[in-house]
Amino acid sequence: MARVAREPATSRTRPRRVAAWGEQHAWGLVASLRRLGGRPLGTLLTVTVMGFALALPLTFALLLGNLQRLGTALGQTQAISVFMKVDGHAADAKALADSLRDRKEVAAVDVRTPKQGMAELATMQGFSDALKSLDYNPLPYVVVIRPVAHIDAGEAAKLIAWLRTQPGVDQVQDDGAWRQRLDALLAVGTRAVLLLAVLLAIAALLVVGNSVRLDIQGRSDEIGVLRLVGASPSFVRRPYLYAGLWYGLAGGVVATVLTLLLEWALSAPVARLAASYGGRLDFGGLPWALLALVPVLAAALGWLGARLVCARQLRRPE
């Protein structure tokens, strides 16, 4: 009698295990939503506190990004103005400009004639009447140099020192000190935003952890019954992990909405400020990719907070 080959038990039980695993997760998900909905005030407070905590670093990042745009619009990379001697000739200014165009640290060079300088002064309030009384043009040729973006301070200093040694140069004017202070201020602001984000993320984690801890303590009898009937530790903690995930996801959505409302509230005043500067200023919001990532990161943060609390609270024998 031929033997019938038996199918391995693992192949028959694997689909059942997968189905059981899915059912347990579905139960934990529904149970967590039911528990959060059973105490709406506490859930709302936790989500609101977490949303405001996550919105603060986003707000500072928004302000810092627009401060960087403001610095760029108002001349973060300031032009270096080289004033030639008053009795100098156009050939001297042209020769200096040609030599500058070959340097790697120079982005653009412009030569302004005394006639152009006089025309610019005439357009300024209070100068037109005084210029009419002059018998001659006292302005020199000016070579305006625009360094490359984010030029190193050492390279800018070397360029200025070289300019002062060139023939026909009377004075070199540079706002490099102002540019270095602005760069240093922006670097400090960036570091402060990162530290604030870390601290507030820890605060949000603690808020979620405390809410999950209170929920576990309030359901100690239920947890004890589940343990008596043989429920696994993962089955017991699964609803609380989902609760932490929902806390984080909702808090991330609240933080994103608050940031968008802040952008909308600031758009009109910034538009009026930009109009006063001839449209050179531009208010920019946070990248959409970052805003879409905030709820995901917040959900992971909430899950982590719940996981840490469950590892401590559910380990107790009672």
C-alpha positions in Angstrom: 0.0 0.0 0.0 1.5 3.2 -1.1 2.1 5.8 1.5 0.5 9.2 1.0 3.0 12.0 1.4 1.9 14.3 4.2 2.0 18.0 3.9 4.3 19.6 6.5 2.4 21.0 9.5 4.2 24.3 9.1 2.8 24.9 5.6 -0.8 24.3 7.0 -0.4 26.5 10.1 1.4 29.4 8.5 -1.7 30.9 6.9 -3.5 30.5 10.2 -0.8 32.2 12.1 -0.8 35.1 9.7 -4.6 35.4 9.9 -4.4 35.2 13.7 -1.7 37.9 13.7 -3.8 40.1 11.5 -6.9 39.6 13.7 -4.9 40.5 16.9 -3.6 43.7 15.3 -7.0 44.7 14.1 -8.4 44.1 17.6 -5.6 46.2 19.1 -6.2 49.0 16.6 -9.9 49.1 17.3 -9.5 48.7 21.0 -7.0 51.7 21.1 -9.4 53.9 19.1 -12.3 52.9 21.4 -10.3 53.7 24.5 -9.2 57.1 23.2 -12.8 57.9 22.2 -14.0 56.9 25.6 -12.2 59.8 27.3 -12.3 62.6 24.7 -11.2 65.4 27.0 -8.0 63.7 28.1 -7.2 62.6 24.5 -7.8 66.2 23.2 -5.5 67.7 25.9 -2.7 65.2 25.1 -2.9 65.7 21.4 -3.1 69.5 21.8 -0.1 69.7 24.1 1.9 67.5 21.8 0.9 69.5 18.7 2.0 72.8 20.3 5.3 71.2 21.4 6.0 70.0 17.9 4.8 73.3 16.3 7.4 75.4 18.2 10.5 74.1 16.4 8.6 74.3 13.1 7.8 77.9 13.8 11.4 78.8 14.6 12.6 76.9 11.5 10.1 79.0 9.4 11.3 82.2 10.9 15.0 81.2 10.4 14.5 80.3 6.8 12.8 83.6 6.0 15.6 85.4 7.9 18.1 83.7 5.6 16.0 84.9 2.6 15.9 88.4 4.0 19.7 88.4 4.4 20.1 87.3 0.8 17.6 89.9 -0.5 19.3 92.8 1.4 22.7 91.7 0.4 24.0 88.8 2.4 26.9 88.7 -0.1 27.7 92.4 -0.1 29.4 94.0 -3.1 32.9 95.3 -2.7 33.2 98.9 -3.9 36.7 100.0 -5.2 36.9 103.8 -5.5 39.6 104.9 -7.9 41.5 108.1 -7.5 39.6 111.2 -8.4 42.2 112.1 -11.1 42.2 108.6 -12.4 41.3 107.5 -15.9 38.7 105.1 -17.3 41.5 102.9 -18.6 42.7 102.2 -15.0 39.2 101.2 -13.9 38.7 99.0 -17.0 42.1 97.3 -16.6 41.3 96.5 -12.9 37.8 95.1 -13.9 39.4 92.9 -16.6 41.8 91.4 -14.2 39.1 90.8 -11.6 36.9 88.9 -14.1 39.5 86.1 -14.2 39.5 85.5 -10.5 37.5 82.5 -9.2 36.2 84.3 -6.1 34.6 87.0 -8.2 31.1 86.5 -9.7 30.5 89.8 -11.4 32.3 93.1 -12.0 30.7 96.4 -12.9 32.4 99.7 -13.7 30.4 102.9 -12.8 31.5 106.2 -14.3 31.4 109.5 -12.5 28.5 110.5 -14.7 26.5 107.5 -13.5 27.4 108.2 -9.9 26.2 111.8 -10.3 22.9 110.6 -11.8 22.3 108.2 -8.9 23.0 111.0 -6.4 20.6 113.3 -8.2 17.8 110.8 -7.7 18.3 110.8 -3.9 16.3 113.2 -1.8 18.2 116.3 -0.7 21.1 116.0 -3.2 19.6 117.4 -6.4 19.8 121.0 -5.3 23.4 120.7 -4.0 24.7 119.0 -7.1 23.4 121.9 -9.3 25.8 124.2 -7.6 28.9 122.1 -8.5 31.1 123.3 -11.4 32.7 119.9 -11.9 32.1 116.2 -11.2 34.0 115.3 -8.0 33.1 111.6 -8.2 35.7 109.0 -9.2 35.3 105.8 -11.2 34.0 103.0 -9.0 34.6 99.3 -9.7 31.8 97.2 -8.0 32.7 93.6 -7.3 30.2 90.9 -6.4 31.9 87.9 -4.9 30.6 84.4 -5.4 27.9 83.2 -3.1 29.0 82.2 0.4 32.6 83.3 -0.1 35.0 82.3 2.6 36.0 85.1 5.0 39.7 84.4 4.4 39.3 84.6 0.6 37.3 87.8 0.9 40.1 89.3 3.1 42.8 88.3 0.6 40.8 89.8 -2.3 40.4 93.1 -0.4 44.1 93.2 0.5 45.0 92.6 -3.2 42.7 95.4 -4.3 44.3 97.9 -2.0 47.7 97.3 -3.7 46.5 97.9 -7.2 47.6 101.1 -9.0 45.0 103.8 -9.2 43.0 102.5 -6.2 42.1 105.1 -3.6 39.8 103.2 -1.2 38.1 99.8 -0.9 34.8 99.6 0.9 33.5 96.2 2.1 30.7 95.1 4.4 32.4 91.8 5.1 32.1 92.3 8.9 28.4 92.7 8.6 28.2 89.6 6.4 30.2 87.5 8.9 28.0 88.6 11.8 24.9 87.7 9.8 26.4 84.3 9.0 27.3 83.7 12.6 23.8 84.7 13.8 22.2 82.3 11.3 24.5 79.5 12.4 23.5 80.1 16.1 19.9 80.2 15.1 20.2 76.9 13.2 21.8 75.2 16.2 19.2 76.7 18.6 16.4 75.3 16.4 17.9 71.8 16.4 18.4 71.8 20.1 14.9 73.1 20.7 13.5 70.4 18.4 15.3 67.7 20.3 14.1 69.0 23.7 10.5 69.4 22.6 10.5 66.0 21.0 11.6 64.6 24.3 8.8 66.6 26.0 6.2 65.2 23.5 7.5 61.7 24.2 7.0 62.2 27.9 3.5 63.5 27.4 2.5 60.4 25.4 4.3 58.1 27.9 2.4 59.7 30.8 -0.9 59.3 29.1 -0.3 55.7 28.3 1.0 55.0 31.9 -2.3 56.4 33.3 -4.3 54.3 30.9 -2.4 51.1 32.0 -2.9 51.9 35.6 -6.6 52.4 35.1 -6.9 49.0 33.4 -4.8 47.0 35.8 -7.7 44.6 36.5 -8.3 44.0 32.8 -4.6 43.3 32.2 -4.6 40.9 35.1 -7.5 38.9 33.6 -5.8 38.8 30.2 -2.7 37.4 31.8 -4.7 34.8 33.7 -6.3 33.5 30.5 -2.8 33.2 28.9 -2.6 36.3 26.8 1.0 37.0 25.5 2.8 40.2 26.5 2.7 41.4 23.0 -1.1 41.0 22.9 -1.5 42.9 26.1 0.7 45.9 25.1 -0.5 46.1 21.5 -3.5 48.4 22.2 -1.3 50.8 24.2 1.3 50.9 21.4 -1.5 51.8 18.9 -2.7 54.5 21.3 0.8 56.1 21.4 0.9 55.9 17.6 -2.5 57.7 17.4 -1.4 60.3 19.9 1.7 61.1 17.9 -0.1 61.1 14.5 -2.8 63.4 15.7 -0.2 65.7 17.4 1.8 65.8 14.2 -1.3 66.8 12.2 -2.1 69.6 14.8 1.5 70.9 14.5 1.3 70.9 10.7 -2.0 72.8 10.8 -0.7 75.3 13.3 2.4 76.0 11.1 0.3 76.5 8.0 -2.0 78.9 9.9 1.1 80.8 11.0 2.4 81.0 7.4 -1.0 82.3 6.3 -1.1 84.9 9.1 2.4 86.2 8.2 1.9 86.2 4.4 0.0 89.6 4.2 2.4 91.6 6.5 5.4 90.2 4.6 3.8 91.1 1.3 3.5 94.7 2.4 7.1 94.7 3.6 8.3 93.2 0.3 6.4 96.0 -1.6 8.3 98.6 0.3 11.6 97.0 -0.8 10.5 96.9 -4.4 9.5 93.2 -4.4 13.0 91.9 -3.4 11.8 90.2 -0.3 10.0 86.9 -0.6 8.2 85.0 2.2 8.7 81.3 1.9 7.0 78.5 3.9 8.5 75.3 5.0 8.9 72.6 2.3 5.8 70.4 1.8 7.9 67.3 2.1 8.9 68.3 5.7 5.3 69.2 6.6 4.2 65.8 5.3 6.9 64.0 7.2 6.0 65.7 10.6 2.9 63.5 11.3 4.9 60.3 10.4 7.8 61.3 12.7 5.4 62.3 15.4 3.6 58.9 15.2 6.9 57.1 15.5 7.7 59.3 18.5 4.4 58.5 20.1 4.9 54.8 19.5 8.3 55.0 21.1 7.0 56.7 24.2 4.2 54.1 24.6 6.8 51.3 24.0 9.1 52.6 26.8 6.2 52.9 29.3 4.8 49.5 28.4 8.2 47.9 28.9 8.3 49.2 32.4 4.6 49.1 33.5 3.6 45.7 32.1 6.7 44.1 33.6 5.2 44.4 37.1 3.7 41.2 38.4 0.4 42.8 39.5 
